[in-house]
Amino acid sequence: MLDMKNILDRFLQAVLSLFPLSPFRETINELGSLPYLGYINWFVPIGDFVKIGSVWLAAIAAYYAWSIIARWIKLIS
């Protein structure tokens, strides 16, 4: 079982190495050094917005995926 995990880890690492690096890395690092960012985040909880948005996006993606599958197997027209 451990060998299979290592094989899967190596495969996924190889696949991820094919993608380019993030173009936003420098911008994100610069934002981390802002002294007042914590105060802004207290009033506007960006982390919570990202969590809610990602769950919403996953739900929409699941809906569209199910819609495509249902059309393929002729459950809906």
mmJSON file of the N, C-alpha and C atoms, coordinates in Angstrom:
{"data_MODEL":{"atom_site":{
"group_PDB":["ATOM","ATOM","ATOM","ATOM","ATOM","ATOM","ATOM","ATOM","ATOM","ATOM","ATOM","ATOM","ATOM","ATOM","ATOM","ATOM","ATOM","ATOM","ATOM","ATOM","ATOM","ATOM","ATOM","ATOM","ATOM","ATOM","ATOM","ATOM","ATOM","ATOM","ATOM","ATOM","ATOM","ATOM","ATOM","ATOM","ATOM","ATOM","ATOM","ATOM","ATOM","ATOM","ATOM","ATOM","ATOM","ATOM","ATOM","ATOM","ATOM","ATOM","ATOM","ATOM","ATOM","ATOM","ATOM","ATOM","ATOM","ATOM","ATOM","ATOM","ATOM","ATOM","ATOM","ATOM","ATOM","ATOM","ATOM","ATOM","ATOM","ATOM","ATOM","ATOM","ATOM","ATOM","ATOM","ATOM","ATOM","ATOM","ATOM","ATOM","ATOM","ATOM","ATOM","ATOM","ATOM","ATOM","ATOM","ATOM","ATOM","ATOM","ATOM","ATOM","ATOM","ATOM","ATOM","ATOM","ATOM","ATOM","ATOM","ATOM","ATOM","ATOM","ATOM","ATOM","ATOM","ATOM","ATOM","ATOM","ATOM","ATOM","ATOM","ATOM","ATOM","ATOM","ATOM","ATOM","ATOM","ATOM","ATOM","ATOM","ATOM","ATOM","ATOM","ATOM","ATOM","ATOM","ATOM","ATOM","ATOM","ATOM","ATOM","ATOM","ATOM","ATOM","ATOM","ATOM","ATOM","ATOM","ATOM","ATOM","ATOM","ATOM","ATOM","ATOM","ATOM","ATOM","ATOM","ATOM","ATOM","ATOM","ATOM","ATOM","ATOM","ATOM","ATOM","ATOM","ATOM","ATOM","ATOM","ATOM","ATOM","ATOM","ATOM","ATOM","ATOM","ATOM","ATOM","ATOM","ATOM","ATOM","ATOM","ATOM","ATOM","ATOM","ATOM","ATOM","ATOM","ATOM","ATOM","ATOM","ATOM","ATOM","ATOM","ATOM","ATOM","ATOM","ATOM","ATOM","ATOM","ATOM","ATOM","ATOM","ATOM","ATOM","ATOM","ATOM","ATOM","ATOM","ATOM","ATOM","ATOM","ATOM","ATOM","ATOM","ATOM","ATOM","ATOM","ATOM","ATOM","ATOM","ATOM","ATOM","ATOM","ATOM","ATOM","ATOM","ATOM","ATOM","ATOM","ATOM","ATOM","ATOM","ATOM","ATOM","ATOM","ATOM","ATOM","ATOM","ATOM","ATOM","ATOM"],
"id":[1,2,3,4,5,6,7,8,9,10,11,12,13,14,15,16,17,18,19,20,21,22,23,24,25,26,27,28,29,30,31,32,33,34,35,36,37,38,39,40,41,42,43,44,45,46,47,48,49,50,51,52,53,54,55,56,57,58,59,60,61,62,63,64,65,66,67,68,69,70,71,72,73,74,75,76,77,78,79,80,81,82,83,84,85,86,87,88,89,90,91,92,93,94,95,96,97,98,99,100,101,102,103,104,105,106,107,108,109,110,111,112,113,114,115,116,117,118,119,120,121,122,123,124,125,126,127,128,129,130,131,132,133,134,135,136,137,138,139,140,141,142,143,144,145,146,147,148,149,150,151,152,153,154,155,156,157,158,159,160,161,162,163,164,165,166,167,168,169,170,171,172,173,174,175,176,177,178,179,180,181,182,183,184,185,186,187,188,189,190,191,192,193,194,195,196,197,198,199,200,201,202,203,204,205,206,207,208,209,210,211,212,213,214,215,216,217,218,219,220,221,222,223,224,225,226,227,228,229,230,231],
"type_symbol":["N","C","C","N","C","C","N","C","C","N","C","C","N","C","C","N","C","C","N","C","C","N","C","C","N","C","C","N","C","C","N","C","C","N","C","C","N","C","C","N","C","C","N","C","C","N","C","C","N","C","C","N","C","C","N","C","C","N","C","C","N","C","C","N","C","C","N","C","C","N","C","C","N","C","C","N","C","C","N","C","C","N","C","C","N","C","C","N","C","C","N","C","C","N","C","C","N","C","C","N","C","C","N","C","C","N","C","C","N","C","C","N","C","C","N","C","C","N","C","C","N","C","C","N","C","C","N","C","C","N","C","C","N","C","C","N","C","C","N","C","C","N","C","C","N","C","C","N","C","C","N","C","C","N","C","C","N","C","C","N","C","C","N","C","C","N","C","C","N","C","C","N","C","C","N","C","C","N","C","C","N","C","C","N","C","C","N","C","C","N","C","C","N","C","C","N","C","C","N","C","C","N","C","C","N","C","C","N","C","C","N","C","C","N","C","C","N","C","C","N","C","C","N","C","C","N","C","C","N","C","C"],
"label_atom_id":["N","CA","C","N","CA","C","N","CA","C","N","CA","C","N","CA","C","N","CA","C","N","CA","C","N","CA","C","N","CA","C","N","CA","C","N","CA","C","N","CA","C","N","CA","C","N","CA","C","N","CA","C","N","CA","C","N","CA","C","N","CA","C","N","CA","C","N","CA","C","N","CA","C","N","CA","C","N","CA","C","N","CA","C","N","CA","C","N","CA","C","N","CA","C","N","CA","C","N","CA","C","N","CA","C","N","CA","C","N","CA","C","N","CA","C","N","CA","C","N","CA","C","N","CA","C","N","CA","C","N","CA","C","N","CA","C","N","CA","C","N","CA","C","N","CA","C","N","CA","C","N","CA","C","N","CA","C","N","CA","C","N","CA","C","N","CA","C","N","CA","C","N","CA","C","N","CA","C","N","CA","C","N","CA","C","N","CA","C","N","CA","C","N","CA","C","N","CA","C","N","CA","C","N","CA","C","N","CA","C","N","CA","C","N","CA","C","N","CA","C","N","CA","C","N","CA","C","N","CA","C","N","CA","C","N","CA","C","N","CA","C","N","CA","C","N","CA","C","N","CA","C","N","CA","C","N","CA","C","N","CA","C","N","CA","C","N","CA","C"],
"label_alt_id":[null,null,null,null,null,null,null,null,null,null,null,null,null,null,null,null,null,null,null,null,null,null,null,null,null,null,null,null,null,null,null,null,null,null,null,null,null,null,null,null,null,null,null,null,null,null,null,null,null,null,null,null,null,null,null,null,null,null,null,null,null,null,null,null,null,null,null,null,null,null,null,null,null,null,null,null,null,null,null,null,null,null,null,null,null,null,null,null,null,null,null,null,null,null,null,null,null,null,null,null,null,null,null,null,null,null,null,null,null,null,null,null,null,null,null,null,null,null,null,null,null,null,null,null,null,null,null,null,null,null,null,null,null,null,null,null,null,null,null,null,null,null,null,null,null,null,null,null,null,null,null,null,null,null,null,null,null,null,null,null,null,null,null,null,null,null,null,null,null,null,null,null,null,null,null,null,null,null,null,null,null,null,null,null,null,null,null,null,null,null,null,null,null,null,null,null,null,null,null,null,null,null,null,null,null,null,null,null,null,null,null,null,null,null,null,null,null,null,null,null,null,null,null,null,null,null,null,null,null,null,null],
"label_comp_id":["MET","MET","MET","LEU","LEU","LEU","ASP","ASP","ASP","MET","MET","MET","LYS","LYS","LYS","ASN","ASN","ASN","ILE","ILE","ILE","LEU","LEU","LEU","ASP","ASP","ASP","ARG","ARG","ARG","PHE","PHE","PHE","LEU","LEU","LEU","GLN","GLN","GLN","ALA","ALA","ALA","VAL","VAL","VAL","LEU","LEU","LEU","SER","SER","SER","LEU","LEU","LEU","PHE","PHE","PHE","PRO","PRO","PRO","LEU","LEU","LEU","SER","SER","SER","PRO","PRO","PRO","PHE","PHE","PHE","ARG","ARG","ARG","GLU","GLU","GLU","THR","THR","THR","ILE","ILE","ILE","ASN","ASN","ASN","GLU","GLU","GLU","LEU","LEU","LEU","GLY","GLY","GLY","SER","SER","SER","LEU","LEU","LEU","PRO","PRO","PRO","TYR","TYR","TYR","LEU","LEU","LEU","GLY","GLY","GLY","TYR","TYR","TYR","ILE","ILE","ILE","ASN","ASN","ASN","TRP","TRP","TRP","PHE","PHE","PHE","VAL","VAL","VAL","PRO","PRO","PRO","ILE","ILE","ILE","GLY","GLY","GLY","ASP","ASP","ASP","PHE","PHE","PHE","VAL","VAL","VAL","LYS","LYS","LYS","ILE","ILE","ILE","GLY","GLY","GLY","SER","SER","SER","VAL","VAL","VAL","TRP","TRP","TRP","LEU","LEU","LEU","ALA","ALA","ALA","ALA","ALA","ALA","ILE","ILE","ILE","ALA","ALA","ALA","ALA","ALA","ALA","TYR","TYR","TYR","TYR","TYR","TYR","ALA","ALA","ALA","TRP","TRP","TRP","SER","SER","SER","ILE","ILE","ILE","ILE","ILE","ILE","ALA","ALA","ALA","ARG","ARG","ARG","TRP","TRP","TRP","ILE","ILE","ILE","LYS","LYS","LYS","LEU","LEU","LEU","ILE","ILE","ILE","SER","SER","SER"],
"label_asym_id":["A","A","A","A","A","A","A","A","A","A","A","A","A","A","A","A","A","A","A","A","A","A","A","A","A","A","A","A","A","A","A","A","A","A","A","A","A","A","A","A","A","A","A","A","A","A","A","A","A","A","A","A","A","A","A","A","A","A","A","A","A","A","A","A","A","A","A","A","A","A","A","A","A","A","A","A","A","A","A","A","A","A","A","A","A","A","A","A","A","A","A","A","A","A","A","A","A","A","A","A","A","A","A","A","A","A","A","A","A","A","A","A","A","A","A","A","A","A","A","A","A","A","A","A","A","A","A","A","A","A","A","A","A","A","A","A","A","A","A","A","A","A","A","A","A","A","A","A","A","A","A","A","A","A","A","A","A","A","A","A","A","A","A","A","A","A","A","A","A","A","A","A","A","A","A","A","A","A","A","A","A","A","A","A","A","A","A","A","A","A","A","A","A","A","A","A","A","A","A","A","A","A","A","A","A","A","A","A","A","A","A","A","A","A","A","A","A","A","A","A","A","A","A","A","A","A","A","A","A","A","A"],
"label_entity_id":["1","1","1","1","1","1","1","1","1","1","1","1","1","1","1","1","1","1","1","1","1","1","1","1","1","1","1","1","1","1","1","1","1","1","1","1","1","1","1","1","1","1","1","1","1","1","1","1","1","1","1","1","1","1","1","1","1","1","1","1","1","1","1","1","1","1","1","1","1","1","1","1","1","1","1","1","1","1","1","1","1","1","1","1","1","1","1","1","1","1","1","1","1","1","1","1","1","1","1","1","1","1","1","1","1","1","1","1","1","1","1","1","1","1","1","1","1","1","1","1","1","1","1","1","1","1","1","1","1","1","1","1","1","1","1","1","1","1","1","1","1","1","1","1","1","1","1","1","1","1","1","1","1","1","1","1","1","1","1","1","1","1","1","1","1","1","1","1","1","1","1","1","1","1","1","1","1","1","1","1","1","1","1","1","1","1","1","1","1","1","1","1","1","1","1","1","1","1","1","1","1","1","1","1","1","1","1","1","1","1","1","1","1","1","1","1","1","1","1","1","1","1","1","1","1","1","1","1","1","1","1"],
"label_seq_id":[1,1,1,2,2,2,3,3,3,4,4,4,5,5,5,6,6,6,7,7,7,8,8,8,9,9,9,10,10,10,11,11,11,12,12,12,13,13,13,14,14,14,15,15,15,16,16,16,17,17,17,18,18,18,19,19,19,20,20,20,21,21,21,22,22,22,23,23,23,24,24,24,25,25,25,26,26,26,27,27,27,28,28,28,29,29,29,30,30,30,31,31,31,32,32,32,33,33,33,34,34,34,35,35,35,36,36,36,37,37,37,38,38,38,39,39,39,40,40,40,41,41,41,42,42,42,43,43,43,44,44,44,45,45,45,46,46,46,47,47,47,48,48,48,49,49,49,50,50,50,51,51,51,52,52,52,53,53,53,54,54,54,55,55,55,56,56,56,57,57,57,58,58,58,59,59,59,60,60,60,61,61,61,62,62,62,63,63,63,64,64,64,65,65,65,66,66,66,67,67,67,68,68,68,69,69,69,70,70,70,71,71,71,72,72,72,73,73,73,74,74,74,75,75,75,76,76,76,77,77,77],
"pdbx_PDB_ins_code":[null,null,null,null,null,null,null,null,null,null,null,null,null,null,null,null,null,null,null,null,null,null,null,null,null,null,null,null,null,null,null,null,null,null,null,null,null,null,null,null,null,null,null,null,null,null,null,null,null,null,null,null,null,null,null,null,null,null,null,null,null,null,null,null,null,null,null,null,null,null,null,null,null,null,null,null,null,null,null,null,null,null,null,null,null,null,null,null,null,null,null,null,null,null,null,null,null,null,null,null,null,null,null,null,null,null,null,null,null,null,null,null,null,null,null,null,null,null,null,null,null,null,null,null,null,null,null,null,null,null,null,null,null,null,null,null,null,null,null,null,null,null,null,null,null,null,null,null,null,null,null,null,null,null,null,null,null,null,null,null,null,null,null,null,null,null,null,null,null,null,null,null,null,null,null,null,null,null,null,null,null,null,null,null,null,null,null,null,null,null,null,null,null,null,null,null,null,null,null,null,null,null,null,null,null,null,null,null,null,null,null,null,null,null,null,null,null,null,null,null,null,null,null,null,null,null,null,null,null,null,null],
"Cartn_x":[0.826,0.0,0.87,1.97,2.858,3.543,3.863,4.476,3.519,2.255,1.263,1.135,1.184,1.114,2.326,3.504,4.711,4.638,4.122,3.976,3.002,1.882,0.888,1.455,2.195,2.817,3.793,4.606,5.568,4.858,3.798,3.049,2.42,1.774,1.129,2.158,3.309,4.373,4.865,4.963,5.395,4.36,3.082,2.023,2.041,2.189,2.21,3.436,4.521,5.72,5.562,4.555,4.313,3.638,2.921,2.215,3.183,2.887,3.767,3.585,4.568,4.475,3.452,2.989,1.979,2.542,1.838,2.305,2.019,1.264,0.87,1.735,2.759,3.577,4.226,4.804,5.469,4.469,3.303,2.28,1.782,1.572,1.101,2.153,3.408,4.477,4.553,4.329,4.337,3.153,1.996,0.83,1.022,1.784,2.015,2.809,3.537,4.361,3.636,2.389,1.642,1.24,1.532,1.255,-0.234,-1.018,-2.43,-3.336,-2.786,-3.597,-4.461,-3.947,-4.721,-5.964,-5.859,-7.012,-8.071,-7.624,-8.574,-9.26,-8.496,-9.054,-10.04,-9.902,-10.843,-12.208,-12.224,-13.473,-14.038,-13.192,-13.599,-12.914,-13.613,-12.978,-12.759,-11.662,-11.363,-11.262,-10.662,-10.528,-11.878,-12.848,-14.194,-14.845,-14.621,-15.162,-14.611,-13.334,-12.708,-13.281,-13.465,-14.038,-15.456,-16.274,-17.656,-17.693,-16.856,-16.809,-16.355,-15.401,-14.934,-15.989,-16.727,-17.817,-18.911,-19.24,-20.251,-19.812,-18.554,-18.033,-18.048,-17.73,-17.774,-19.203,-20.167,-21.566,-22.037,-21.675,-22.05,-21.392,-20.125,-19.424,-20.07,-20.469,-21.141,-22.484,-23.213,-24.493,-24.307,-23.349,-23.119,-22.603,-21.758,-21.266,-22.422,-23.3,-24.447,-25.383,-25.56,-26.411,-25.875,-24.573,-23.975,-24.118,-23.86,-23.993,-25.436,-26.384,-27.799,-28.224,-27.689,-28.01,-27.413,-26.215,-25.582,-26.364,-26.922,-27.667,-29.169,-29.536,-30.912,-31.899,-31.455,-32.379,-33.159,-32.508,-33.178,-32.949,-33.792,-33.635,-33.113],
"Cartn_y":[-1.193,0.0,1.257,1.227,2.376,2.61,1.519,1.657,2.329,1.964,2.561,4.059,4.429,5.85,6.591,5.997,6.635,6.797,5.782,5.857,6.969,7.032,8.07,9.458,9.585,10.874,11.313,10.396,10.727,11.115,10.383,10.686,12.073,12.364,13.67,14.795,14.53,15.536,15.81,14.748,14.924,15.717,15.438,16.169,17.639,17.904,19.29,20.044,19.342,20.025,20.501,19.986,20.414,21.787,22.154,23.426,24.566,25.761,26.902,27.348,28.082,28.627,29.76,30.085,31.123,32.498,33.252,34.605,35.59,35.163,36.048,35.873,35.03,34.73,35.987,36.826,38.042,39.014,39.139,40.052,39.59,38.301,37.768,37.969,37.766,37.989,39.454,40.373,41.799,42.165,41.558,41.847,41.363,40.304,39.78,40.714,41.633,42.551,43.84,44.006,45.221,45.184,46.236,46.201,46.311,46.921,47.142,46.085,45.078,44.051,43.282,43.048,42.348,43.119,44.444,45.269,45.256,45.325,45.255,43.895,42.843,41.497,41.305,42.073,41.972,42.524,43.601,44.196,43.47,43.025,42.322,40.952,39.926,38.609,37.891,38.195,37.642,36.12,35.587,34.133,33.435,34.001,33.43,33.55,34.67,34.84,33.786,33.501,32.498,31.118,30.792,29.487,29.344,30.351,30.306,30.243,31.028,31.019,29.69,29.049,27.755,26.677,26.71,25.748,25.995,27.256,27.59,27.122,27.371,26.955,25.435,24.718,23.253,22.763,23.424,23.032,23.279,24.402,24.692,23.705,23.383,22.411,21.037,20.636,19.346,19.341,20.449,20.544,20.389,21.121,21.028,19.649,19.06,17.707,16.718,16.805,15.905,16.161,17.405,17.732,17.105,17.165,16.559,15.049,14.449,12.987,12.564,13.31,12.973,13.085,14.043,14.142,12.978,12.567,11.449,10.156,9.946,8.7,8.904,10.046,10.36,10.412,10.9,11.103,12.401,13.399,14.666,15.013,15.907,16.272,17.675],
"Cartn_z":[0.0,0.0,0.0,0.744,0.802,-0.541,-1.247,-2.565,-3.546,-3.472,-4.362,-4.086,-2.807,-2.453,-3.0,-2.894,-3.42,-4.932,-5.609,-7.065,-7.437,-6.717,-6.985,-6.691,-5.601,-5.27,-6.352,-6.83,-7.886,-9.178,-9.511,-10.73,-10.649,-9.522,-9.371,-9.33,-8.732,-8.719,-10.134,-10.95,-12.34,-13.131,-12.893,-13.591,-13.179,-11.885,-11.415,-11.902,-12.146,-12.628,-14.071,-14.779,-16.149,-16.214,-15.153,-15.127,-14.812,-15.304,-14.993,-13.545,-13.048,-11.698,-11.677,-10.494,-10.344,-10.704,-11.549,-11.863,-10.729,-9.725,-8.636,-7.394,-7.458,-6.28,-5.704,-6.543,-6.054,-5.442,-6.058,-5.542,-4.184,-4.026,-2.752,-1.67,-2.001,-1.022,-0.606,-1.54,-1.209,-0.319,-0.547,0.282,1.71,1.891,3.229,4.112,3.533,4.326,4.697,4.294,4.627,6.101,6.873,8.31,8.651,7.807,8.111,7.49,6.88,6.219,7.218,8.412,9.442,9.849,9.918,10.286,9.191,7.96,6.843,6.829,7.085,7.085,8.234,9.309,10.409,9.994,9.208,8.741,7.529,6.65,5.431,5.452,5.939,6.111,4.773,4.133,2.813,2.862,3.919,4.043,4.032,4.748,4.748,3.379,2.711,1.362,0.417,0.537,-0.333,-0.042,1.237,1.599,1.059,1.265,0.787,-0.732,-1.385,-2.847,-3.407,-2.749,-3.256,-3.075,-1.976,-1.79,-2.814,-3.059,-4.057,-5.438,-5.781,-7.076,-7.218,-6.153,-6.189,-6.387,-5.745,-5.912,-7.343,-7.925,-9.309,-10.258,-10.022,-10.87,-10.768,-9.558,-9.388,-10.112,-10.044,-10.744,-12.252,-12.814,-14.252,-14.651,-13.824,-14.122,-14.116,-13.11,-13.057,-14.238,-14.623,-15.761,-17.043,-17.252,-18.45,-18.415,-17.259,-17.14,-17.359,-16.802,-16.968,-18.426,-19.152,-20.577,-21.352,-20.973,-21.669,-21.482,-20.296,-20.072,-20.262,-20.839,-21.249,-20.078,-18.923,-17.818,-17.985,-18.603,-18.88,-20.34,-20.845,-22.261,-22.415],
"occupancy":[1.0,1.0,1.0,1.0,1.0,1.0,1.0,1.0,1.0,1.0,1.0,1.0,1.0,1.0,1.0,1.0,1.0,1.0,1.0,1.0,1.0,1.0,1.0,1.0,1.0,1.0,1.0,1.0,1.0,1.0,1.0,1.0,1.0,1.0,1.0,1.0,1.0,1.0,1.0,1.0,1.0,1.0,1.0,1.0,1.0,1.0,1.0,1.0,1.0,1.0,1.0,1.0,1.0,1.0,1.0,1.0,1.0,1.0,1.0,1.0,1.0,1.0,1.0,1.0,1.0,1.0,1.0,1.0,1.0,1.0,1.0,1.0,1.0,1.0,1.0,1.0,1.0,1.0,1.0,1.0,1.0,1.0,1.0,1.0,1.0,1.0,1.0,1.0,1.0,1.0,1.0,1.0,1.0,1.0,1.0,1.0,1.0,1.0,1.0,1.0,1.0,1.0,1.0,1.0,1.0,1.0,1.0,1.0,1.0,1.0,1.0,1.0,1.0,1.0,1.0,1.0,1.0,1.0,1.0,1.0,1.0,1.0,1.0,1.0,1.0,1.0,1.0,1.0,1.0,1.0,1.0,1.0,1.0,1.0,1.0,1.0,1.0,1.0,1.0,1.0,1.0,1.0,1.0,1.0,1.0,1.0,1.0,1.0,1.0,1.0,1.0,1.0,1.0,1.0,1.0,1.0,1.0,1.0,1.0,1.0,1.0,1.0,1.0,1.0,1.0,1.0,1.0,1.0,1.0,1.0,1.0,1.0,1.0,1.0,1.0,1.0,1.0,1.0,1.0,1.0,1.0,1.0,1.0,1.0,1.0,1.0,1.0,1.0,1.0,1.0,1.0,1.0,1.0,1.0,1.0,1.0,1.0,1.0,1.0,1.0,1.0,1.0,1.0,1.0,1.0,1.0,1.0,1.0,1.0,1.0,1.0,1.0,1.0,1.0,1.0,1.0,1.0,1.0,1.0,1.0,1.0,1.0,1.0,1.0,1.0,1.0,1.0,1.0,1.0,1.0,1.0],
"B_iso_or_equiv":[0.0,0.0,0.0,0.0,0.0,0.0,0.0,0.0,0.0,0.0,0.0,0.0,0.0,0.0,0.0,0.0,0.0,0.0,0.0,0.0,0.0,0.0,0.0,0.0,0.0,0.0,0.0,0.0,0.0,0.0,0.0,0.0,0.0,0.0,0.0,0.0,0.0,0.0,0.0,0.0,0.0,0.0,0.0,0.0,0.0,0.0,0.0,0.0,0.0,0.0,0.0,0.0,0.0,0.0,0.0,0.0,0.0,0.0,0.0,0.0,0.0,0.0,0.0,0.0,0.0,0.0,0.0,0.0,0.0,0.0,0.0,0.0,0.0,0.0,0.0,0.0,0.0,0.0,0.0,0.0,0.0,0.0,0.0,0.0,0.0,0.0,0.0,0.0,0.0,0.0,0.0,0.0,0.0,0.0,0.0,0.0,0.0,0.0,0.0,0.0,0.0,0.0,0.0,0.0,0.0,0.0,0.0,0.0,0.0,0.0,0.0,0.0,0.0,0.0,0.0,0.0,0.0,0.0,0.0,0.0,0.0,0.0,0.0,0.0,0.0,0.0,0.0,0.0,0.0,0.0,0.0,0.0,0.0,0.0,0.0,0.0,0.0,0.0,0.0,0.0,0.0,0.0,0.0,0.0,0.0,0.0,0.0,0.0,0.0,0.0,0.0,0.0,0.0,0.0,0.0,0.0,0.0,0.0,0.0,0.0,0.0,0.0,0.0,0.0,0.0,0.0,0.0,0.0,0.0,0.0,0.0,0.0,0.0,0.0,0.0,0.0,0.0,0.0,0.0,0.0,0.0,0.0,0.0,0.0,0.0,0.0,0.0,0.0,0.0,0.0,0.0,0.0,0.0,0.0,0.0,0.0,0.0,0.0,0.0,0.0,0.0,0.0,0.0,0.0,0.0,0.0,0.0,0.0,0.0,0.0,0.0,0.0,0.0,0.0,0.0,0.0,0.0,0.0,0.0,0.0,0.0,0.0,0.0,0.0,0.0,0.0,0.0,0.0,0.0,0.0,0.0],
"pdbx_formal_charge":[null,null,null,null,null,null,null,null,null,null,null,null,null,null,null,null,null,null,null,null,null,null,null,null,null,null,null,null,null,null,null,null,null,null,null,null,null,null,null,null,null,null,null,null,null,null,null,null,null,null,null,null,null,null,null,null,null,null,null,null,null,null,null,null,null,null,null,null,null,null,null,null,null,null,null,null,null,null,null,null,null,null,null,null,null,null,null,null,null,null,null,null,null,null,null,null,null,null,null,null,null,null,null,null,null,null,null,null,null,null,null,null,null,null,null,null,null,null,null,null,null,null,null,null,null,null,null,null,null,null,null,null,null,null,null,null,null,null,null,null,null,null,null,null,null,null,null,null,null,null,null,null,null,null,null,null,null,null,null,null,null,null,null,null,null,null,null,null,null,null,null,null,null,null,null,null,null,null,null,null,null,null,null,null,null,null,null,null,null,null,null,null,null,null,null,null,null,null,null,null,null,null,null,null,null,null,null,null,null,null,null,null,null,null,null,null,null,null,null,null,null,null,null,null,null,null,null,null,null,null,null],
"auth_seq_id":[1,1,1,2,2,2,3,3,3,4,4,4,5,5,5,6,6,6,7,7,7,8,8,8,9,9,9,10,10,10,11,11,11,12,12,12,13,13,13,14,14,14,15,15,15,16,16,16,17,17,17,18,18,18,19,19,19,20,20,20,21,21,21,22,22,22,23,23,23,24,24,24,25,25,25,26,26,26,27,27,27,28,28,28,29,29,29,30,30,30,31,31,31,32,32,32,33,33,33,34,34,34,35,35,35,36,36,36,37,37,37,38,38,38,39,39,39,40,40,40,41,41,41,42,42,42,43,43,43,44,44,44,45,45,45,46,46,46,47,47,47,48,48,48,49,49,49,50,50,50,51,51,51,52,52,52,53,53,53,54,54,54,55,55,55,56,56,56,57,57,57,58,58,58,59,59,59,60,60,60,61,61,61,62,62,62,63,63,63,64,64,64,65,65,65,66,66,66,67,67,67,68,68,68,69,69,69,70,70,70,71,71,71,72,72,72,73,73,73,74,74,74,75,75,75,76,76,76,77,77,77],
"auth_comp_id":["MET","MET","MET","LEU","LEU","LEU","ASP","ASP","ASP","MET","MET","MET","LYS","LYS","LYS","ASN","ASN","ASN","ILE","ILE","ILE","LEU","LEU","LEU","ASP","ASP","ASP","ARG","ARG","ARG","PHE","PHE","PHE","LEU","LEU","LEU","GLN","GLN","GLN","ALA","ALA","ALA","VAL","VAL","VAL","LEU","LEU","LEU","SER","SER","SER","LEU","LEU","LEU","PHE","PHE","PHE","PRO","PRO","PRO","LEU","LEU","LEU","SER","SER","SER","PRO","PRO","PRO","PHE","PHE","PHE","ARG","ARG","ARG","GLU","GLU","GLU","THR","THR","THR","ILE","ILE","ILE","ASN","ASN","ASN","GLU","GLU","GLU","LEU","LEU","LEU","GLY","GLY","GLY","SER","SER","SER","LEU","LEU","LEU","PRO","PRO","PRO","TYR","TYR","TYR","LEU","LEU","LEU","GLY","GLY","GLY","TYR","TYR","TYR","ILE","ILE","ILE","ASN","ASN","ASN","TRP","TRP","TRP","PHE","PHE","PHE","VAL","VAL","VAL","PRO","PRO","PRO","ILE","ILE","ILE","GLY","GLY","GLY","ASP","ASP","ASP","PHE","PHE","PHE","VAL","VAL","VAL","LYS","LYS","LYS","ILE","ILE","ILE","GLY","GLY","GLY","SER","SER","SER","VAL","VAL","VAL","TRP","TRP","TRP","LEU","LEU","LEU","ALA","ALA","ALA","ALA","ALA","ALA","ILE","ILE","ILE","ALA","ALA","ALA","ALA","ALA","ALA","TYR","TYR","TYR","TYR","TYR","TYR","ALA","ALA","ALA","TRP","TRP","TRP","SER","SER","SER","ILE","ILE","ILE","ILE","ILE","ILE","ALA","ALA","ALA","ARG","ARG","ARG","TRP","TRP","TRP","ILE","ILE","ILE","LYS","LYS","LYS","LEU","LEU","LEU","ILE","ILE","ILE","SER","SER","SER"],
"auth_asym_id":["A","A","A","A","A","A","A","A","A","A","A","A","A","A","A","A","A","A","A","A","A","A","A","A","A","A","A","A","A","A","A","A","A","A","A","A","A","A","A","A","A","A","A","A","A","A","A","A","A","A","A","A","A","A","A","A","A","A","A","A","A","A","A","A","A","A","A","A","A","A","A","A","A","A","A","A","A","A","A","A","A","A","A","A","A","A","A","A","A","A","A","A","A","A","A","A","A","A","A","A","A","A","A","A","A","A","A","A","A","A","A","A","A","A","A","A","A","A","A","A","A","A","A","A","A","A","A","A","A","A","A","A","A","A","A","A","A","A","A","A","A","A","A","A","A","A","A","A","A","A","A","A","A","A","A","A","A","A","A","A","A","A","A","A","A","A","A","A","A","A","A","A","A","A","A","A","A","A","A","A","A","A","A","A","A","A","A","A","A","A","A","A","A","A","A","A","A","A","A","A","A","A","A","A","A","A","A","A","A","A","A","A","A","A","A","A","A","A","A","A","A","A","A","A","A","A","A","A","A","A","A"],
"auth_atom_id":["N","CA","C","N","CA","C","N","CA","C","N","CA","C","N","CA","C","N","CA","C","N","CA","C","N","CA","C","N","CA","C","N","CA","C","N","CA","C","N","CA","C","N","CA","C","N","CA","C","N","CA","C","N","CA","C","N","CA","C","N","CA","C","N","CA","C","N","CA","C","N","CA","C","N","CA","C","N","CA","C","N","CA","C","N","CA","C","N","CA","C","N","CA","C","N","CA","C","N","CA","C","N","CA","C","N","CA","C","N","CA","C","N","CA","C","N","CA","C","N","CA","C","N","CA","C","N","CA","C","N","CA","C","N","CA","C","N","CA","C","N","CA","C","N","CA","C","N","CA","C","N","CA","C","N","CA","C","N","CA","C","N","CA","C","N","CA","C","N","CA","C","N","CA","C","N","CA","C","N","CA","C","N","CA","C","N","CA","C","N","CA","C","N","CA","C","N","CA","C","N","CA","C","N","CA","C","N","CA","C","N","CA","C","N","CA","C","N","CA","C","N","CA","C","N","CA","C","N","CA","C","N","CA","C","N","CA","C","N","CA","C","N","CA","C","N","CA","C","N","CA","C","N","CA","C","N","CA","C","N","CA","C","N","CA","C","N","CA","C"],
"pdbx_PDB_model_num":[1,1,1,1,1,1,1,1,1,1,1,1,1,1,1,1,1,1,1,1,1,1,1,1,1,1,1,1,1,1,1,1,1,1,1,1,1,1,1,1,1,1,1,1,1,1,1,1,1,1,1,1,1,1,1,1,1,1,1,1,1,1,1,1,1,1,1,1,1,1,1,1,1,1,1,1,1,1,1,1,1,1,1,1,1,1,1,1,1,1,1,1,1,1,1,1,1,1,1,1,1,1,1,1,1,1,1,1,1,1,1,1,1,1,1,1,1,1,1,1,1,1,1,1,1,1,1,1,1,1,1,1,1,1,1,1,1,1,1,1,1,1,1,1,1,1,1,1,1,1,1,1,1,1,1,1,1,1,1,1,1,1,1,1,1,1,1,1,1,1,1,1,1,1,1,1,1,1,1,1,1,1,1,1,1,1,1,1,1,1,1,1,1,1,1,1,1,1,1,1,1,1,1,1,1,1,1,1,1,1,1,1,1,1,1,1,1,1,1,1,1,1,1,1,1,1,1,1,1,1,1]
}}}
